């Protein structure tokens, strides 16, 4: 593994979307074998990239990309927002953190998190949360020191309605 030539972490711009997409597709292929939900394919990645493009100017959005020289090596997607109840009431949420496989043992992820933290604090964050899914990313967040506190579960609509209707016998209340 070669040393980092020049690691640069910066706010993503529309010029970085191609690099973000390539890394997002690589991530999708890494996790697809063990991923049952949510369903991801390249069309869904493209929708995600359009959503990021539409949010680049949102002051609460945090979209970062890391380059080693000219090579994109990682990205961070998150936001700072208000919770309607409980404290802390203004939180930074790390939604996605991706580092290319040959850079994972280094400082790329930490530098992305550092910059995200700095921007989040500037925007008034009082606490930090991370979203962990995709076959074990919650364990990766725990390595950063996050403590699990919520579990989200999923079910297909037909299964959900079948269970509910079994108990209500298909009659509305």
N, C-alpha and C positions, 0 to 999 in steps of 0.2 A: 504494500500500500504506500503510495507516495504522500509526502507531506503536503499540507494545504499551501498552495502558492500564495493566495491572498483571499482570505475569507471576508466576504462583504455581505452584511445583512441589511436589506433595505425594504422600504414599503413597496409592495408590488404595484406596478402600473399596467396599463393596457398592453404595453410592449412585452410584458412578462407572461401574458396569458398562454402563449404557446408552450413555454417552458413549464408553467404550472400544469397544463393539460398533460404533457408527456409524463411528468412525475405522478400525477393523479391516476393516469392509466396504468403506470407501472405498479402503483400501490394496489389498484383494483385487481390486477393479475396476481399479486402476492397473496391477497386474502380470499380470492374467489373460491378456492377449493374448500375452505372451511366456513364459508359465509352462506347462511340460509336467508338471512334478513338483515338489512334491506337489500333488495335486488339491485345490483349495479352492472351496467354495461357501458360501452363507450358513449352511447346516446345520453345516458344519465350523467356521465362525466361532462359531456358538452353542456347539458342544462346547468350543471353546477358552475361551469366556467362562465356562462352567460350571467348567472346570478352574481358571481363574484364581480364581473365587469360592471354590472348595474349598481353594485354597492361600493365600488372603489372610493367614491367621494363621500360616503356616509361617515361622519365624524366618529361614530361609535364602532365602526368596523375596523378590524385590524387584520391586514393582509400583508404578509411578509414573505420575502423570498431570499434565499441565501445562495451566493455564488462563490465558487472556488475559482478565482480568475474569471474566465468567461463561462465556466460550466455550472449550470444550476444544480445545486446539491441538496436543497431542502426547502420546505415552505411551512408556514403557520397560517391558520385561518381562525379567527376568533372575533369577539366583540366585547364591548362594555355596555351593560344595561342595568336597568332598575328592576328590582323584584317588588311585587306589590305588597309583600308582607315579609316579615322576619329580618333579622340582621345577620350579616351585613346587607344593606339594602341596595347598594350599587356594587355590582360584581363584574369581574372580567371572566369570560368563559372561553376556554381553549377548546375549539371544536375539532381542529385537525392539526397534527404535527407530523410531517413526513420528512425523513432523511433518506437519501439514496443508500442502498445497502453497503457500498464500500466506504461510506463515511460515518456509519453508525457508532463506531467505537470512539469517535472524536468529539469535538466540541460544537458541531453544527447545531444539534438540537438544543443545547444549552444556550448558545448565542441567540437562536430564534426566540427561546423562552425569555431570555434576558431583555431583548428588545421589546417583546410583547408586554412584559411586565412594566418596563419603563413607560411605554405608551399608555398602558392601562392606568397606571398611577397618575399620569398627567391628566387623564380623563376622569379622574375621581373614583377609581375602583377602591373599594374598602375590603375586598376579599377576592379570592381566585377559585374558580371551579374548572373542571375539565370533563369532557364527554368521552366516555370510554365504551367502545363497541368493537365490532370487527374482530372477533376471535381473539380476545386477549389484550386489546389496547388499554383496557382498564388497568391491567397489571403493569403496563409500561408507564402509565400516569402515576401509579403508586411508587415507581422507582424515583420519580421526581419529588415525592413526598406528599402527593395527594392522598387523602383518606376517603375511602368509599362511604357514601351516605345515602345513596338512592339507587334503586334498581328499576329500570324500565323493562317491561316485558311486552311481547308482541303476540298477536294472534291474527290469523286471516279472518276477513269479515264473515265468510260462510261458517267457519267454526264457531266464531263468537255468537252469531245469530242462532245457530243450531243449539248451542248450550243454553242461551237465554230462553229460546222458545221451548226447550224441553221442560224448563221450570215454569214458564207461564202458559204452557200448552198452546202457544201461538196466539193468545188473546191479549189485546192491549189492556192496560189497567184502567 
